Amino acid sequence: MVEALAFIAGLVLGSFLNVCIRRVPLRESIVRPRSHCPNCAASIHPYDNIPVVSYVLLRGRCRACNQPISLRYPLVELLTGVAVLALVEHFGVTPPLFVYVAFIAALIIITFIDLDHQIIPDVISLPGIVVGLACALIGLGPPLGASLAGLLLGGGFLYAVAAGYQLLTGREGMGGGDIKLLAMIGTFVGWTGVLTTLLLASFSGALVGGGLILLGRSDGRTPIPFGPFLALGATCALFLGNRVIDWYLKRFFL
């Protein structure tokens, strides 16, 4: 029963995250107006706003204008449902659960905004840094020292990489949004989590970038949003802890 409720709660949360993904980059209110079709602006009735179910019943089309509804909407809902279920399995119904539900929700919003617009809004990452440190301070995250170290290592490392790349090439290679995002991640997972995040984000980013080059969809200079890879790495760091870094060190250095 707990798992079923967690999944349903995640679906509902995912519906709200869709609103944030749509409206935050446009600097619109996430409260008003009520949910509406992005094509015809018709208000969505409550019975057409049931996560995943309504998309299936409507066959992926708006009831008012019959235009296709992006598959992203049920995808975000399902992804959030699975994420909340996994968090309940990992943390149980404890106070840290709610902290990390908010953390994962922020990562999901950032991922899809970065994919759509290639930006990471400060309105999410900067308050996230404050929340992460506050949670560490009251014992609902990593120890405060580890959280502060994660903030400094995450933000400082990417800033150094970005500055060095721009100095050598004269081009911007890393956006300020990525720097702030990794700083936020560091406050929630600590400095060791930052190492795991960077390792997995770099590997997965290189894999995807190389695949796009091989498929002829990138010439090696095409910007690829790094936020989704940081979010993936941070999620793995949250669930796996230091196991990835331990494996890496033993495999290549010990």
C-alpha positions in Angstrom: 0.0 0.0 0.0 2.8 2.4 0.9 4.5 1.8 -2.5 1.3 2.2 -4.4 0.6 5.5 -2.7 4.1 6.7 -3.3 3.8 6.0 -7.0 0.5 7.7 -7.3 1.8 10.7 -5.3 4.8 10.8 -7.7 2.5 10.9 -10.7 0.6 13.8 -9.2 3.8 15.6 -8.4 5.0 14.9 -12.0 1.9 16.7 -13.3 2.9 19.8 -11.3 6.5 19.5 -12.5 5.2 19.7 -16.1 3.6 23.0 -15.2 7.0 24.2 -13.9 8.9 22.9 -16.9 6.5 24.8 -19.2 6.2 28.1 -17.3 9.4 28.7 -15.4 11.5 29.5 -18.5 8.8 31.9 -19.7 8.7 33.6 -16.3 5.0 32.8 -15.9 3.2 32.0 -12.7 3.1 28.3 -11.8 -0.2 28.9 -10.0 -2.3 31.0 -12.3 -3.9 30.7 -14.8 -5.1 27.1 -14.5 -3.7 24.4 -16.8 -4.4 25.0 -20.4 -3.5 23.7 -23.8 -0.3 25.3 -25.2 -1.8 25.2 -28.7 -5.3 26.6 -28.3 -5.1 28.0 -24.7 -8.4 26.1 -23.8 -8.6 25.3 -20.1 -8.0 21.7 -19.2 -10.9 20.1 -17.3 -10.0 18.2 -14.1 -11.1 14.9 -15.7 -8.6 15.5 -18.6 -5.8 16.3 -16.1 -5.4 12.8 -14.5 -1.7 11.9 -14.8 -0.9 9.5 -17.6 -4.5 8.1 -17.7 -6.0 11.2 -19.4 -3.2 11.2 -22.0 -4.1 7.6 -22.8 -7.8 8.2 -22.9 -7.4 11.3 -25.1 -5.0 9.4 -27.3 -2.4 12.0 -26.9 -4.5 14.9 -28.3 -6.2 18.0 -26.9 -10.0 17.5 -26.5 -10.6 21.1 -27.7 -8.3 21.5 -30.7 -7.3 17.9 -31.4 -3.6 18.9 -31.6 -1.0 16.4 -30.4 0.0 16.6 -26.8 3.7 16.2 -26.2 4.8 12.8 -25.0 6.9 14.6 -22.5 3.9 15.1 -20.2 3.2 11.5 -19.4 7.0 10.7 -19.5 7.7 13.3 -16.7 4.7 12.0 -14.7 5.9 8.4 -15.0 9.5 9.3 -14.3 8.5 11.2 -11.2 6.3 8.4 -10.0 9.2 5.9 -10.3 11.6 8.3 -8.6 9.3 8.8 -5.6 8.8 5.1 -5.3 12.5 4.5 -5.4 13.1 7.1 -2.8 10.5 5.6 -0.5 12.2 2.2 -0.9 15.6 3.8 -0.2 14.8 6.1 2.7 11.5 4.8 4.0 8.9 7.2 5.2 11.3 9.4 7.2 12.0 13.2 7.2 14.9 12.9 4.8 12.5 11.3 2.2 10.7 14.6 1.7 14.0 16.5 1.4 15.2 14.2 -1.4 11.8 14.1 -3.1 12.2 17.9 -3.5 15.8 17.5 -4.6 14.9 14.9 -7.3 11.9 17.1 -8.4 14.3 20.0 -8.9 16.6 17.9 -11.0 13.7 16.7 -13.2 12.6 20.3 -13.8 16.1 21.4 -14.6 16.7 18.4 -16.9 13.8 19.1 -19.2 14.2 22.9 -19.1 17.8 22.5 -20.1 16.8 20.1 -22.9 14.2 22.5 -24.2 15.9 25.8 -23.8 19.6 25.1 -22.9 19.3 27.1 -19.7 19.3 26.2 -16.0 17.1 28.8 -14.2 18.7 30.5 -11.1 15.3 30.5 -9.5 15.7 26.8 -8.9 19.4 26.3 -8.3 20.2 29.2 -6.1 17.3 28.6 -3.6 18.3 24.9 -3.9 21.7 25.8 -2.5 20.1 27.5 0.5 17.7 24.6 1.1 20.5 22.0 0.8 22.6 23.8 3.4 19.6 24.3 5.7 18.7 20.6 5.6 22.3 19.7 6.3 22.3 22.1 9.3 19.3 20.4 10.9 20.5 16.9 10.2 18.3 16.0 7.1 21.2 15.7 4.7 24.9 15.0 4.7 26.9 16.5 7.6 27.2 20.3 7.3 30.9 20.2 6.7 30.4 17.7 3.8 27.6 19.8 2.4 29.7 23.0 2.5 32.6 21.1 0.9 30.3 19.8 -1.8 29.1 23.4 -2.5 32.7 24.6 -2.8 34.0 21.6 -4.8 31.0 21.5 -7.1 30.9 25.2 -7.9 34.6 25.7 -7.8 35.6 22.8 -10.0 33.2 23.6 -12.9 34.1 27.3 -12.6 37.8 26.4 -13.0 37.0 24.2 -16.0 34.8 26.8 -17.7 37.4 29.6 -17.1 40.3 27.4 -18.4 38.4 26.3 -21.5 37.4 29.9 -22.3 41.0 31.1 -21.8 42.4 28.4 -24.1 39.8 28.5 -26.9 38.2 31.9 -26.6 34.8 30.2 -26.5 32.4 29.6 -23.6 32.3 25.9 -23.0 30.4 25.7 -19.7 27.4 27.8 -18.7 27.0 29.5 -15.4 23.9 27.5 -14.8 25.9 24.2 -14.8 28.2 25.7 -12.2 25.4 26.7 -9.9 23.6 23.4 -10.5 26.6 21.3 -9.4 27.0 23.6 -6.4 23.4 22.9 -5.4 24.0 19.2 -6.0 27.0 19.3 -3.7 24.9 20.7 -0.8 22.6 17.6 -1.0 25.1 14.8 -1.6 28.3 16.1 -0.1 31.7 16.4 -1.7 32.1 12.6 -2.3 28.7 12.8 -4.1 30.1 15.6 -6.3 32.9 13.3 -7.4 30.5 10.5 -8.3 28.2 13.1 -10.1 31.1 14.4 -12.2 32.4 11.0 -13.1 29.1 9.7 -14.3 28.1 13.0 -15.9 31.3 13.2 -17.9 31.1 9.6 -18.9 27.5 9.7 -20.0 28.0 13.1 -21.7 31.0 11.8 -23.7 29.0 8.7 -24.7 26.0 10.7 -25.9 28.2 13.3 -27.6 30.3 10.6 -29.4 27.1 8.8 -30.5 25.7 12.0 -32.0 29.0 12.6 -33.9 28.9 9.0 -35.2 25.3 9.5 -36.3 26.2 12.7 -38.1 24.0 14.8 -35.9 26.8 16.8 -34.4 30.1 18.2 -35.6 31.7 18.2 -32.2 31.0 22.0 -31.8 27.2 21.6 -31.3 26.3 22.6 -27.7 25.0 19.7 -25.7 23.1 20.5 -22.5 25.2 19.3 -19.6 22.5 19.7 -16.9 20.7 16.4 -17.7 24.0 14.5 -17.3 24.7 16.3 -14.0 21.2 15.4 -12.8 21.7 11.7 -13.8 25.0 11.6 -12.0 23.5 13.3 -8.9 20.7 10.7 -8.8 23.2 7.9 -9.0 25.3 9.5 -6.3 22.2 9.8 -4.0 21.3 6.1 -4.4 24.7 4.5 -4.7 26.8 6.7 -2.3 30.5 6.1 -2.7 30.3 2.7 -4.4 30.9 4.2 -7.9 34.1 6.1 -6.8 35.3 3.0 -4.8 34.8 0.8 -7.9 36.6 3.3 -10.1 39.6 3.7 -7.8 40.0 -0.1 -7.4 39.5 -0.7 -11.1 42.0 1.9 -12.4 44.4 2.9 -9.6 44.6 0.0 -7.1 
